[in-house]
Each structure stands twice: as structure tokens, then as C-alpha cells.
Amino acid sequence: MRLGFAVLAVLALAGGTGAAADELKRGEALFQGCRSCHALEPGRVRMAGPTLDGLSGRLLGAAAGFDYSPGFTAMREKGLRWDAERLKAYLADPDAVVPGGWMSPPVGLGEADRAALAAFLLAR
């Protein structure tokens, strides 16, 4: 009986891992629409938006070399950090999360798209 439970647990985890990998691939594909403003390479500057490398747990408005809006500067001073919930909310309505920020909401992303994009960005 224990062996059967262990096999089921391993199969469930393997299926979950495949689903997570699929979500990351989907998020990577969705990120292609963000590349005109954002880079994934560390330290990349001179773009319309900051680099998104190392986003998980980073203070809002803290990518080196980027000139942030006063709204992002205020969020950084409050000590707010990027996590999955904050990033998904930001992708849905940037101005609601960072009033006075400069990003327009990505067009045509549903809730599942925002979750996949957030998972991809936070996994980097």
C-alpha cells in the first residue's frame, strides 16, 4: 500500500513539473512582446524599461542604471519587493500597483498569461 502511494506521489509530482515547465515556456514566449522595452540580461541599460534579470525579491525600482519614475522611487523607499502576486497585479494594472509609473498595461493578456509571464520572469 505504501509503495502504491509513493508511486502515485511521484507521478503527481512529475506531472506538476511538466505543467510548471510548460508554464515557463509559455511565459518565455509571452515575454517576446516585452523585449522592445525590457531586457533579461543583467546590467542592460538604455532601454525604455529596466532589465528584468533577477526580478524575484528585488526591490521595486531598484535595477541598477535605470532612471525610475517618482512612483517607483516611492515604492523602493517603502521597501516593497517583487513577488508573484505583486507582479501579476502589476501586469494587470501597472498604475494601480505603482501610481505614477510609466508602463502601460500589456495588451491582450488574460489571467493565465499574466501568471505564466510572472512565473517566467521570477524564475530567472
MOPAC internal coordinates of N, CA, C and O (Angstrom, degrees):
PM7 1SCF
backbone

  N    0.0000 0     0.00 0     0.00 0    0    0    0
  C    1.4511 1     0.00 0     0.00 0    1    0    0
  C    1.5270 1   110.79 1     0.00 0    2    1    0
  O    1.2310 1   120.23 1   135.60 1    3    2    1
  N    1.3482 1   117.16 1   -44.40 1    3    2    1
  C    1.4636 1   119.72 1   179.16 1    5    3    2
  C    1.5172 1   111.42 1   -63.31 1    6    5    3
  O    1.2310 1   120.58 1   140.97 1    7    6    5
  N    1.3355 1   116.49 1   -39.03 1    7    6    5
  C    1.4607 1   120.60 1   179.82 1    9    7    6
  C    1.5304 1   109.93 1   -62.55 1   10    9    7
  O    1.2310 1   120.38 1   137.42 1   11   10    9
  N    1.3241 1   116.87 1   -42.58 1   11   10    9
  C    1.4548 1   120.49 1   178.76 1   13   11   10
  C    1.5184 1   111.51 1   -62.06 1   14   13   11
  O    1.2310 1   120.53 1   138.94 1   15   14   13
  N    1.3334 1   116.59 1   -41.06 1   15   14   13
  C    1.4602 1   120.72 1   177.76 1   17   15   14
  C    1.5247 1   110.69 1   -64.73 1   18   17   15
  O    1.2310 1   120.60 1   138.98 1   19   18   17
  N    1.3272 1   116.47 1   -41.02 1   19   18   17
  C    1.4684 1   120.91 1   179.35 1   21   19   18
  C    1.5269 1   110.79 1   -63.28 1   22   21   19
  O    1.2310 1   119.99 1   137.97 1   23   22   21
  N    1.3146 1   117.62 1   -42.03 1   23   22   21
  C    1.4662 1   121.45 1   178.81 1   25   23   22
  C    1.5228 1   110.06 1   -63.42 1   26   25   23
  O    1.2310 1   120.55 1   135.35 1   27   26   25
  N    1.3341 1   116.56 1   -44.65 1   27   26   25
  C    1.4661 1   119.85 1   178.12 1   29   27   26
  C    1.5291 1   111.26 1   -61.97 1   30   29   27
  O    1.2310 1   120.47 1   140.46 1   31   30   29
  N    1.3217 1   116.71 1   -39.54 1   31   30   29
  C    1.4631 1   120.02 1   179.35 1   33   31   30
  C    1.5207 1   110.96 1   -64.63 1   34   33   31
  O    1.2310 1   120.00 1   137.12 1   35   34   33
  N    1.3245 1   117.61 1   -42.88 1   35   34   33
  C    1.4654 1   121.31 1   179.06 1   37   35   34
  C    1.5250 1   110.48 1   -64.34 1   38   37   35
  O    1.2310 1   120.47 1   137.09 1   39   38   37
  N    1.3216 1   116.70 1   -42.91 1   39   38   37
  C    1.4635 1   119.88 1   178.45 1   41   39   38
  C    1.5239 1   111.22 1   -63.30 1   42   41   39
  O    1.2310 1   120.26 1   140.40 1   43   42   41
  N    1.3143 1   117.11 1   -39.60 1   43   42   41
  C    1.4618 1   120.32 1   179.01 1   45   43   42
  C    1.5283 1   110.44 1   -64.86 1   46   45   43
  O    1.2310 1   120.88 1   137.06 1   47   46   45
  N    1.3225 1   115.92 1   -42.94 1   47   46   45
  C    1.4641 1   119.47 1   178.14 1   49   47   46
  C    1.5183 1   111.24 1   -65.01 1   50   49   47
  O    1.2310 1   119.84 1   139.06 1   51   50   49
  N    1.2930 1   117.90 1   -40.94 1   51   50   49
  C    1.4679 1   121.11 1   179.65 1   53   51   50
  C    1.5227 1   110.34 1   -63.12 1   54   53   51
  O    1.2310 1   120.56 1   138.86 1   55   54   53
  N    1.3187 1   116.54 1   -41.14 1   55   54   53
  C    1.4605 1   120.18 1   177.60 1   57   55   54
  C    1.5138 1   111.14 1   -65.02 1   58   57   55
  O    1.2310 1   120.32 1   140.54 1   59   58   57
  N    1.3334 1   116.99 1   -39.46 1   59   58   57
  C    1.4546 1   121.41 1   177.53 1   61   59   58
  C    1.5100 1   111.50 1   -64.44 1   62   61   59
  O    1.2310 1   120.61 1   141.40 1   63   62   61
  N    1.3208 1   116.43 1   -38.60 1   63   62   61
  C    1.4574 1   120.44 1   179.32 1   65   63   62
  C    1.5245 1   109.96 1   -65.02 1   66   65   63
  O    1.2310 1   120.32 1   138.87 1   67   66   65
  N    1.3310 1   116.99 1   -41.13 1   67   66   65
  C    1.4593 1   120.23 1   177.68 1   69   67   66
  C    1.5178 1   111.28 1   -62.91 1   70   69   67
  O    1.2310 1   120.87 1   139.15 1   71   70   69
  N    1.3339 1   115.93 1   -40.85 1   71   70   69
  C    1.4648 1   119.69 1   178.80 1   73   71   70
  C    1.5202 1   110.43 1   -65.36 1   74   73   71
  O    1.2310 1   120.32 1   139.43 1   75   74   73
  N    1.3288 1   116.99 1   -40.57 1   75   74   73
  C    1.4657 1   120.46 1   178.48 1   77   75   74
  C    1.5230 1   110.40 1   -64.45 1   78   77   75
  O    1.2310 1   120.30 1   138.31 1   79   78   77
  N    1.3261 1   117.02 1   -41.69 1   79   78   77
  C    1.4646 1   120.75 1   178.69 1   81   79   78
  C    1.5321 1   110.29 1   -63.69 1   82   81   79
  O    1.2310 1   120.48 1   140.02 1   83   82   81
  N    1.3219 1   116.68 1   -39.98 1   83   82   81
  C    1.4653 1   120.37 1   177.56 1   85   83   82
  C    1.5237 1   111.03 1   -63.40 1   86   85   83
  O    1.2310 1   120.84 1   139.45 1   87   86   85
  N    1.3345 1   115.99 1   -40.55 1   87   86   85
  C    1.4651 1   119.58 1   179.67 1   89   87   86
  C    1.5338 1   110.32 1   -64.84 1   90   89   87
  O    1.2310 1   120.28 1   139.49 1   91   90   89
  N    1.3347 1   117.07 1   -40.51 1   91   90   89
  C    1.4701 1   120.00 1   178.49 1   93   91   90
  C    1.5274 1   111.30 1   -64.43 1   94   93   91
  O    1.2310 1   120.39 1   140.03 1   95   94   93
  N    1.3283 1   116.85 1   -39.97 1   95   94   93
  C    1.4722 1   120.09 1   177.42 1   97   95   94
  C    1.5256 1   110.39 1   -64.41 1   98   97   95
  O    1.2310 1   120.93 1   138.88 1   99   98   97
  N    1.2985 1   115.82 1   -41.12 1   99   98   97
  C    1.4680 1   120.32 1   178.41 1  101   99   98
  C    1.5255 1   110.01 1   -64.24 1  102  101   99
  O    1.2310 1   120.44 1   137.79 1  103  102  101
  N    1.3262 1   116.76 1   -42.21 1  103  102  101
  C    1.4612 1   120.94 1   177.58 1  105  103  102
  C    1.5188 1   111.84 1   -63.15 1  106  105  103
  O    1.2310 1   120.63 1   140.76 1  107  106  105
  N    1.3262 1   116.40 1   -39.24 1  107  106  105
  C    1.4677 1   120.35 1   177.64 1  109  107  106
  C    1.5280 1   110.51 1   -63.22 1  110  109  107
  O    1.2310 1   120.45 1   137.94 1  111  110  109
  N    1.3113 1   116.75 1   -42.06 1  111  110  109
  C    1.4688 1   120.47 1   178.12 1  113  111  110
  C    1.5265 1   110.50 1   -64.66 1  114  113  111
  O    1.2310 1   120.16 1   139.47 1  115  114  113
  N    1.3233 1   117.30 1   -40.53 1  115  114  113
  C    1.4592 1   120.77 1   179.03 1  117  115  114
  C    1.5294 1   111.16 1   -66.17 1  118  117  115
  O    1.2310 1   120.39 1   148.23 1  119  118  117
  N    1.3275 1   116.87 1   -31.77 1  119  118  117
  C    1.4621 1   120.45 1  -179.15 1  121  119  118
  C    1.5251 1   112.11 1   -64.21 1  122  121  119
  O    1.2310 1   119.89 1   158.47 1  123  122  121
  N    1.3085 1   117.81 1   -21.53 1  123  122  121
  C    1.4716 1   119.68 1  -179.90 1  125  123  122
  C    1.5245 1   110.97 1   -56.59 1  126  125  123
  O    1.2310 1   120.13 1   148.22 1  127  126  125
  N    1.3219 1   117.35 1   -31.78 1  127  126  125
  C    1.4544 1   121.19 1   177.30 1  129  127  126
  C    1.5200 1   114.04 1   -72.74 1  130  129  127
  O    1.2310 1   120.44 1   168.06 1  131  130  129
  N    1.3242 1   116.76 1   -11.94 1  131  130  129
  C    1.4714 1   122.37 1  -178.99 1  133  131  130
  C    1.5257 1   112.06 1   -97.23 1  134  133  131
  O    1.2310 1   120.80 1   166.80 1  135  134  133
  N    1.3324 1   116.07 1   -13.20 1  135  134  133
  C    1.4672 1   121.15 1  -173.44 1  137  135  134
  C    1.5251 1   114.61 1   -63.59 1  138  137  135
  O    1.2310 1   119.93 1   159.34 1  139  138  137
  N    1.3151 1   117.75 1   -20.66 1  139  138  137
  C    1.4643 1   117.94 1   179.45 1  141  139  138
  C    1.5311 1   111.12 1   -68.00 1  142  141  139
  O    1.2310 1   120.08 1   158.34 1  143  142  141
  N    1.3272 1   117.45 1   -21.66 1  143  142  141
  C    1.4732 1   121.05 1  -179.67 1  145  143  142
  C    1.5223 1   114.08 1  -117.42 1  146  145  143
  O    1.2310 1   120.05 1   153.35 1  147  146  145
  N    1.3370 1   117.51 1   -26.65 1  147  146  145
  C    1.4646 1   121.64 1  -173.02 1  149  147  146
  C    1.5231 1   111.86 1  -123.67 1  150  149  147
  O    1.2310 1   121.36 1   -34.22 1  151  150  149
  N    1.3376 1   115.00 1   145.78 1  151  150  149
  C    1.4605 1   122.16 1   174.43 1  153  151  150
  C    1.5281 1   108.89 1  -111.61 1  154  153  151
  O    1.2310 1   120.91 1   -17.15 1  155  154  153
  N    1.3090 1   115.86 1   162.85 1  155  154  153
  C    1.4563 1   121.39 1   174.09 1  157  155  154
  C    1.5283 1   111.57 1  -107.83 1  158  157  155
  O    1.2310 1   120.73 1   170.92 1  159  158  157
  N    1.3053 1   116.21 1    -9.08 1  159  158  157
  C    1.4543 1   120.38 1  -178.94 1  161  159  158
  C    1.5252 1   109.23 1   -78.27 1  162  161  159
  O    1.2310 1   120.01 1   -41.26 1  163  162  161
  N    1.3431 1   117.59 1   138.74 1  163  162  161
  C    1.4664 1   119.92 1   179.77 1  165  163  162
  C    1.5260 1   111.25 1   -64.54 1  166  165  163
  O    1.2310 1   121.13 1   -39.42 1  167  166  165
  N    1.3212 1   115.44 1   140.58 1  167  166  165
  C    1.4461 1   120.79 1   174.98 1  169  167  166
  C    1.5177 1   116.14 1    74.80 1  170  169  167
  O    1.2310 1   119.86 1  -175.57 1  171  170  169
  N    1.2959 1   117.87 1     4.43 1  171  170  169
  C    1.4704 1   120.70 1  -179.50 1  173  171  170
  C    1.5226 1   109.04 1   -70.88 1  174  173  171
  O    1.2310 1   120.08 1   -55.45 1  175  174  173
  N    1.3044 1   117.46 1   124.55 1  175  174  173
  C    1.4599 1   121.80 1  -178.54 1  177  175  174
  C    1.5233 1   109.38 1  -124.28 1  178  177  175
  O    1.2310 1   120.86 1     1.43 1  179  178  177
  N    1.3063 1   115.96 1  -178.57 1  179  178  177
  C    1.4664 1   123.63 1   179.89 1  181  179  178
  C    1.5201 1   112.98 1    66.26 1  182  181  179
  O    1.2310 1   120.88 1  -140.39 1  183  182  181
  N    1.2950 1   115.91 1    39.61 1  183  182  181
  C    1.4568 1   121.69 1   173.12 1  185  183  182
  C    1.5263 1   106.80 1  -122.75 1  186  185  183
  O    1.2310 1   120.05 1   -13.07 1  187  186  185
  N    1.3049 1   117.51 1   166.93 1  187  186  185
  C    1.4628 1   121.13 1  -179.63 1  189  187  186
  C    1.5261 1   111.89 1   -64.99 1  190  189  187
  O    1.2310 1   120.46 1   149.31 1  191  190  189
  N    1.3430 1   116.73 1   -30.69 1  191  190  189
  C    1.4588 1   121.86 1   178.54 1  193  191  190
  C    1.5134 1   109.85 1  -123.60 1  194  193  191
  O    1.2310 1   120.49 1   -14.22 1  195  194  193
  N    1.3272 1   116.67 1   165.78 1  195  194  193
  C    1.4643 1   120.47 1  -179.23 1  197  195  194
  C    1.5234 1   112.45 1   -73.53 1  198  197  195
  O    1.2310 1   120.85 1   -17.06 1  199  198  197
  N    1.3304 1   115.97 1   162.94 1  199  198  197
  C    1.4539 1   119.73 1   171.97 1  201  199  198
  C    1.5264 1   108.73 1   -64.01 1  202  201  199
  O    1.2310 1   120.57 1   -35.58 1  203  202  201
  N    1.2952 1   116.51 1   144.42 1  203  202  201
  C    1.4593 1   120.86 1  -179.64 1  205  203  202
  C    1.5241 1   111.32 1  -105.64 1  206  205  203
  O    1.2310 1   120.44 1  -168.23 1  207  206  205
  N    1.3103 1   116.77 1    11.77 1  207  206  205
  C    1.4583 1   121.78 1   174.84 1  209  207  206
  C    1.5321 1   109.41 1   -66.91 1  210  209  207
  O    1.2310 1   120.53 1   -43.91 1  211  210  209
  N    1.3279 1   116.59 1   136.09 1  211  210  209
  C    1.4624 1   120.18 1   177.69 1  213  211  210
  C    1.5143 1   113.66 1    66.80 1  214  213  211
  O    1.2310 1   120.25 1  -146.11 1  215  214  213
  N    1.3043 1   117.12 1    33.89 1  215  214  213
  C    1.4598 1   121.86 1  -175.01 1  217  215  214
  C    1.5319 1   112.84 1   -70.47 1  218  217  215
  O    1.2310 1   119.70 1   144.22 1  219  218  217
  N    1.3127 1   118.18 1   -35.78 1  219  218  217
  C    1.4650 1   121.67 1  -174.79 1  221  219  218
  C    1.5292 1   111.20 1   -60.87 1  222  221  219
  O    1.2310 1   120.79 1   -61.67 1  223  222  221
  N    1.3100 1   116.10 1   118.33 1  223  222  221
  C    1.4521 1   122.13 1   178.08 1  225  223  222
  C    1.5203 1   114.44 1    81.06 1  226  225  223
  O    1.2310 1   120.12 1   176.69 1  227  226  225
  N    1.3219 1   117.37 1    -3.31 1  227  226  225
  C    1.4653 1   120.41 1  -179.76 1  229  227  226
  C    1.5276 1   109.57 1   -73.22 1  230  229  227
  O    1.2310 1   121.12 1   -34.72 1  231  230  229
  N    1.3216 1   115.47 1   145.28 1  231  230  229
  C    1.4589 1   119.92 1   173.87 1  233  231  230
  C    1.5215 1   109.54 1   -60.37 1  234  233  231
  O    1.2310 1   120.21 1   -38.71 1  235  234  233
  N    1.3103 1   117.21 1   141.29 1  235  234  233
  C    1.4590 1   120.47 1   173.18 1  237  235  234
  C    1.5224 1   107.83 1   -61.12 1  238  237  235
  O    1.2310 1   120.61 1   -43.25 1  239  238  237
  N    1.3061 1   116.43 1   136.75 1  239  238  237
  C    1.4575 1   120.43 1   177.01 1  241  239  238
  C    1.5083 1   114.45 1    71.71 1  242  241  239
  O    1.2310 1   120.19 1  -147.13 1  243  242  241
  N    1.3397 1   117.24 1    32.87 1  243  242  241
  C    1.4652 1   118.73 1  -173.82 1  245  243  242
  C    1.5252 1   114.76 1  -125.71 1  246  245  243
  O    1.2310 1   119.08 1  -165.44 1  247  246  245
  N    1.3205 1   119.35 1    14.56 1  247  246  245
  C    1.4707 1   119.54 1   176.32 1  249  247  246
  C    1.5269 1   107.94 1   -71.88 1  250  249  247
  O    1.2310 1   121.09 1   -51.27 1  251  250  249
  N    1.3140 1   115.52 1   128.73 1  251  250  249
  C    1.4666 1   120.50 1  -177.82 1  253  251  250
  C    1.5196 1   111.10 1   -60.13 1  254  253  251
  O    1.2310 1   121.15 1   -42.46 1  255  254  253
  N    1.3218 1   115.40 1   137.54 1  255  254  253
  C    1.4491 1   120.97 1   173.49 1  257  255  254
  C    1.5166 1   116.10 1    82.90 1  258  257  255
  O    1.2310 1   119.54 1  -177.09 1  259  258  257
  N    1.3335 1   118.47 1     2.91 1  259  258  257
  C    1.4613 1   119.59 1   179.73 1  261  259  258
  C    1.5261 1   109.64 1  -106.03 1  262  261  259
  O    1.2310 1   120.29 1   -42.25 1  263  262  261
  N    1.3186 1   117.05 1   137.75 1  263  262  261
  C    1.4576 1   123.96 1   179.30 1  265  263  262
  C    1.5288 1   108.72 1   -89.01 1  266  265  263
  O    1.2310 1   120.56 1   -82.99 1  267  266  265
  N    1.3184 1   116.53 1    97.01 1  267  266  265
  C    1.4632 1   121.79 1  -175.64 1  269  267  266
  C    1.5231 1   112.80 1   -81.16 1  270  269  267
  O    1.2310 1   121.43 1   -23.87 1  271  270  269
  N    1.3143 1   114.87 1   156.13 1  271  270  269
  C    1.4629 1   122.19 1   174.70 1  273  271  270
  C    1.5347 1   109.04 1   -67.50 1  274  273  271
  O    1.2310 1   120.52 1   -19.96 1  275  274  273
  N    1.3253 1   116.62 1   160.04 1  275  274  273
  C    1.4660 1   119.58 1   175.48 1  277  275  274
  C    1.5384 1   112.43 1   -57.75 1  278  277  275
  O    1.2310 1   120.48 1   147.92 1  279  278  277
  N    1.3340 1   116.68 1   -32.08 1  279  278  277
  C    1.4682 1   119.63 1   178.03 1  281  279  278
  C    1.5183 1   111.88 1   -62.30 1  282  281  279
  O    1.2310 1   120.33 1   136.23 1  283  282  281
  N    1.3210 1   116.97 1   -43.77 1  283  282  281
  C    1.4602 1   120.23 1   178.13 1  285  283  282
  C    1.5243 1   111.50 1   -69.43 1  286  285  283
  O    1.2310 1   120.66 1   143.40 1  287  286  285
  N    1.3180 1   116.34 1   -36.60 1  287  286  285
  C    1.4628 1   119.65 1   177.77 1  289  287  286
  C    1.5235 1   109.98 1   -60.90 1  290  289  287
  O    1.2310 1   120.31 1   138.98 1  291  290  289
  N    1.3249 1   117.01 1   -41.02 1  291  290  289
  C    1.4671 1   121.15 1   177.96 1  293  291  290
  C    1.5215 1   111.23 1   -63.89 1  294  293  291
  O    1.2310 1   119.97 1   139.31 1  295  294  293
  N    1.3217 1   117.66 1   -40.69 1  295  294  293
  C    1.4704 1   120.82 1   178.97 1  297  295  294
  C    1.5409 1   110.46 1   -65.12 1  298  297  295
  O    1.2310 1   120.53 1   139.44 1  299  298  297
  N    1.3220 1   116.59 1   -40.56 1  299  298  297
  C    1.4724 1   120.83 1   177.96 1  301  299  298
  C    1.5282 1   109.63 1   -61.80 1  302  301  299
  O    1.2310 1   120.54 1   135.48 1  303  302  301
  N    1.3208 1   116.58 1   -44.52 1  303  302  301
  C    1.4611 1   120.57 1  -179.46 1  305  303  302
  C    1.5264 1   112.55 1   -63.68 1  306  305  303
  O    1.2310 1   120.47 1   153.53 1  307  306  305
  N    1.3368 1   116.71 1   -26.47 1  307  306  305
  C    1.4677 1   121.13 1   175.84 1  309  307  306
  C    1.5211 1   111.63 1   -78.91 1  310  309  307
  O    1.2310 1   120.10 1   169.25 1  311  310  309
  N    1.3449 1   117.41 1   -10.75 1  311  310  309
  C    1.4588 1   121.13 1   179.79 1  313  311  310
  C    1.5161 1   114.51 1    81.87 1  314  313  311
  O    1.2310 1   119.98 1  -161.50 1  315  314  313
  N    1.3328 1   117.64 1    18.50 1  315  314  313
  C    1.4652 1   120.76 1  -179.18 1  317  315  314
  C    1.5288 1   110.48 1   -74.16 1  318  317  315
  O    1.2310 1   120.88 1   -39.83 1  319  318  317
  N    1.3165 1   115.93 1   140.17 1  319  318  317
  C    1.4651 1   122.29 1  -176.97 1  321  319  318
  C    1.5205 1   110.35 1  -122.16 1  322  321  319
  O    1.2310 1   121.60 1   -24.13 1  323  322  321
  N    1.3447 1   114.53 1   155.87 1  323  322  321
  C    1.4609 1   120.74 1   177.75 1  325  323  322
  C    1.5207 1   110.01 1   -76.23 1  326  325  323
  O    1.2310 1   121.16 1   -49.54 1  327  326  325
  N    1.3228 1   115.39 1   130.46 1  327  326  325
  C    1.4617 1   123.65 1   169.87 1  329  327  326
  C    1.5228 1   106.88 1  -140.75 1  330  329  327
  O    1.2310 1   120.45 1    -1.85 1  331  330  329
  N    1.3118 1   116.75 1   178.15 1  331  330  329
  C    1.4654 1   120.45 1  -174.50 1  333  331  330
  C    1.5260 1   112.43 1   -60.00 1  334  333  331
  O    1.2310 1   120.33 1   133.40 1  335  334  333
  N    1.3112 1   116.97 1   -46.60 1  335  334  333
  C    1.4668 1   119.09 1  -176.86 1  337  335  334
  C    1.5198 1   111.63 1   -65.89 1  338  337  335
  O    1.2310 1   120.16 1   136.60 1  339  338  337
  N    1.3280 1   117.31 1   -43.40 1  339  338  337
  C    1.4646 1   120.26 1  -179.82 1  341  339  338
  C    1.5261 1   110.91 1   -64.72 1  342  341  339
  O    1.2310 1   120.66 1   138.11 1  343  342  341
  N    1.3442 1   116.34 1   -41.89 1  343  342  341
  C    1.4599 1   119.63 1  -178.77 1  345  343  342
  C    1.5299 1   111.39 1   -66.85 1  346  345  343
  O    1.2310 1   120.02 1   137.54 1  347  346  345
  N    1.3297 1   117.57 1   -42.46 1  347  346  345
  C    1.4696 1   119.31 1   177.62 1  349  347  346
  C    1.5268 1   111.00 1   -62.53 1  350  349  347
  O    1.2310 1   120.36 1   139.26 1  351  350  349
  N    1.3219 1   116.91 1   -40.74 1  351  350  349
  C    1.4651 1   120.37 1   177.77 1  353  351  350
  C    1.5260 1   110.42 1   -65.11 1  354  353  351
  O    1.2310 1   120.17 1   140.85 1  355  354  353
  N    1.3288 1   117.29 1   -39.15 1  355  354  353
  C    1.4604 1   121.32 1   179.23 1  357  355  354
  C    1.5244 1   111.26 1   -65.28 1  358  357  355
  O    1.2310 1   120.74 1   139.23 1  359  358  357
  N    1.3207 1   116.19 1   -40.77 1  359  358  357
  C    1.4605 1   119.68 1   178.26 1  361  359  358
  C    1.5302 1   111.79 1   -66.15 1  362  361  359
  O    1.2310 1   120.40 1   150.23 1  363  362  361
  N    1.3204 1   116.83 1   -29.77 1  363  362  361
  C    1.4639 1   120.91 1   178.59 1  365  363  362
  C    1.5279 1   111.31 1   -76.55 1  366  365  363
  O    1.2310 1   120.31 1   139.35 1  367  366  365
  N    1.3431 1   117.02 1   -40.65 1  367  366  365
  C    1.4630 1   121.22 1  -176.27 1  369  367  366
  C    1.5243 1   108.74 1  -155.11 1  370  369  367
  O    1.2310 1   120.11 1   -96.31 1  371  370  369
  N    1.3356 1   117.40 1    83.69 1  371  370  369
  C    1.4598 1   120.52 1  -175.34 1  373  371  370
  C    1.5262 1   114.11 1   -53.79 1  374  373  371
  O    1.2310 1   120.11 1   139.21 1  375  374  373
  N    1.3320 1   117.40 1   -40.79 1  375  374  373
  C    1.4559 1   119.92 1  -175.72 1  377  375  374
  C    1.5265 1   112.61 1   -70.46 1  378  377  375
  O    1.2310 1   119.80 1   155.13 1  379  378  377
  N    1.3222 1   117.99 1   -24.87 1  379  378  377
  C    1.4605 1   120.81 1   177.45 1  381  379  378
  C    1.5292 1   110.70 1   -72.10 1  382  381  379
  O    1.2310 1   120.24 1   148.24 1  383  382  381
  N    1.3283 1   117.14 1   -31.76 1  383  382  381
  C    1.4694 1   121.44 1  -179.05 1  385  383  382
  C    1.5251 1   110.66 1   -86.44 1  386  385  383
  O    1.2310 1   120.76 1   138.98 1  387  386  385
  N    1.3238 1   116.15 1   -41.02 1  387  386  385
  C    1.4707 1   121.67 1   179.53 1  389  387  386
  C    1.5272 1   108.01 1  -129.24 1  390  389  387
  O    1.2310 1   120.38 1   -93.75 1  391  390  389
  N    1.3239 1   116.89 1    86.25 1  391  390  389
  C    1.4595 1   119.23 1   178.15 1  393  391  390
  C    1.5352 1   110.43 1   -58.34 1  394  393  391
  O    1.2310 1   121.18 1   -47.99 1  395  394  393
  N    1.3151 1   115.35 1   132.01 1  395  394  393
  C    1.4502 1   119.25 1  -179.52 1  397  395  394
  C    1.5151 1   113.91 1    83.23 1  398  397  395
  O    1.2310 1   120.43 1  -169.83 1  399  398  397
  N    1.3341 1   116.78 1    10.17 1  399  398  397
  C    1.4581 1   120.06 1   174.64 1  401  399  398
  C    1.5148 1   109.44 1   -74.53 1  402  401  399
  O    1.2310 1   120.48 1    -7.77 1  403  402  401
  N    1.2848 1   116.70 1   172.23 1  403  402  401
  C    1.4659 1   119.68 1  -174.15 1  405  403  402
  C    1.5234 1   114.20 1  -108.40 1  406  405  403
  O    1.2310 1   119.51 1  -178.20 1  407  406  405
  N    1.3179 1   118.53 1     1.80 1  407  406  405
  C    1.4601 1   119.50 1  -175.96 1  409  407  406
  C    1.5214 1   111.04 1   -91.58 1  410  409  407
  O    1.2310 1   121.37 1   -41.74 1  411  410  409
  N    1.3109 1   114.98 1   138.26 1  411  410  409
  C    1.4620 1   121.08 1   172.25 1  413  411  410
  C    1.5245 1   107.86 1   -87.19 1  414  413  411
  O    1.2310 1   120.00 1   -30.66 1  415  414  413
  N    1.3235 1   117.61 1   149.34 1  415  414  413
  C    1.4651 1   118.38 1   179.03 1  417  415  414
  C    1.5178 1   111.09 1   -65.07 1  418  417  415
  O    1.2310 1   120.37 1   -40.86 1  419  418  417
  N    1.3255 1   116.89 1   139.14 1  419  418  417
  C    1.4681 1   119.43 1   175.45 1  421  419  418
  C    1.5326 1   109.64 1   -60.57 1  422  421  419
  O    1.2310 1   120.89 1   -43.58 1  423  422  421
  N    1.3019 1   115.91 1   136.42 1  423  422  421
  C    1.4621 1   121.36 1  -175.54 1  425  423  422
  C    1.5271 1   110.37 1   -84.04 1  426  425  423
  O    1.2310 1   120.68 1   -43.27 1  427  426  425
  N    1.3177 1   116.31 1   136.73 1  427  426  425
  C    1.4520 1   122.05 1   170.95 1  429  427  426
  C    1.5137 1   116.71 1    78.74 1  430  429  427
  O    1.2310 1   119.39 1  -166.83 1  431  430  429
  N    1.3237 1   118.77 1    13.17 1  431  430  429
  C    1.4696 1   119.90 1   178.87 1  433  431  430
  C    1.5213 1   109.96 1   -93.39 1  434  433  431
  O    1.2310 1   121.36 1   -56.24 1  435  434  433
  N    1.3202 1   115.00 1   123.76 1  435  434  433
  C    1.4504 1   119.92 1   173.73 1  437  435  434
  C    1.5182 1   110.22 1   -85.38 1  438  437  435
  O    1.2310 1   120.98 1     0.13 1  439  438  437
  N    1.3027 1   115.73 1  -179.87 1  439  438  437
  C    1.4647 1   121.09 1  -178.32 1  441  439  438
  C    1.5270 1   112.18 1   -59.02 1  442  441  439
  O    1.2310 1   120.10 1   136.44 1  443  442  441
  N    1.3319 1   117.42 1   -43.56 1  443  442  441
  C    1.4749 1   120.64 1   179.52 1  445  443  442
  C    1.5280 1   110.88 1   -66.22 1  446  445  443
  O    1.2310 1   120.22 1   143.59 1  447  446  445
  N    1.3235 1   117.19 1   -36.41 1  447  446  445
  C    1.4655 1   120.89 1   176.79 1  449  447  446
  C    1.5240 1   110.81 1   -63.74 1  450  449  447
  O    1.2310 1   120.88 1   134.36 1  451  450  449
  N    1.3288 1   115.92 1   -45.64 1  451  450  449
  C    1.4671 1   119.80 1   179.67 1  453  451  450
  C    1.5212 1   111.02 1   -63.12 1  454  453  451
  O    1.2310 1   120.22 1   142.15 1  455  454  453
  N    1.3276 1   117.18 1   -37.85 1  455  454  453
  C    1.4641 1   120.60 1   178.14 1  457  455  454
  C    1.5279 1   110.71 1   -65.53 1  458  457  455
  O    1.2310 1   120.15 1   137.69 1  459  458  457
  N    1.3236 1   117.32 1   -42.31 1  459  458  457
  C    1.4595 1   120.61 1   179.92 1  461  459  458
  C    1.5248 1   110.93 1   -67.35 1  462  461  459
  O    1.2310 1   120.05 1   137.94 1  463  462  461
  N    1.3225 1   117.51 1   -42.06 1  463  462  461
  C    1.4603 1   121.24 1   179.29 1  465  463  462
  C    1.5283 1   109.99 1   -65.14 1  466  465  463
  O    1.2310 1   120.10 1   136.94 1  467  466  465
  N    1.3145 1   117.42 1   -43.06 1  467  466  465
  C    1.4640 1   120.98 1   177.87 1  469  467  466
  C    1.5196 1   111.38 1   -62.59 1  470  469  467
  O    1.2310 1   120.19 1   136.96 1  471  470  469
  N    1.3328 1   117.23 1   -43.04 1  471  470  469
  C    1.4617 1   120.55 1   178.96 1  473  471  470
  C    1.5281 1   110.69 1   -61.27 1  474  473  471
  O    1.2310 1   120.43 1   136.73 1  475  474  473
  N    1.3128 1   116.79 1   -43.27 1  475  474  473
  C    1.4684 1   120.50 1   178.41 1  477  475  474
  C    1.5213 1   111.39 1   -62.28 1  478  477  475
  O    1.2310 1   120.17 1   131.25 1  479  478  477
  N    1.3204 1   117.28 1   -48.75 1  479  478  477
  C    1.4636 1   120.35 1  -177.86 1  481  479  478
  C    1.5156 1   112.72 1   -64.97 1  482  481  479
  O    1.2310 1   120.13 1   141.19 1  483  482  481
  N    1.3188 1   117.36 1   -38.81 1  483  482  481
  C    1.4689 1   120.62 1  -178.20 1  485  483  482
  C    1.5238 1   112.40 1   -76.97 1  486  485  483
  O    1.2310 1   120.20 1   161.28 1  487  486  485
  N    1.3115 1   117.23 1   -18.72 1  487  486  485
  C    1.4727 1   120.43 1   179.82 1  489  487  486
  C    1.5252 1   112.21 1   -82.66 1  490  489  487
  O    1.2310 1   120.12 1   167.70 1  491  490  489
  N    1.3123 1   117.37 1   -12.30 1  491  490  489
  C    1.4657 1   121.59 1  -177.27 1  493  491  490
  C    1.5020 1   111.89 1   -78.78 1  494  493  491
  O    1.2310 1   120.10 1   180.00 1  495  494  493

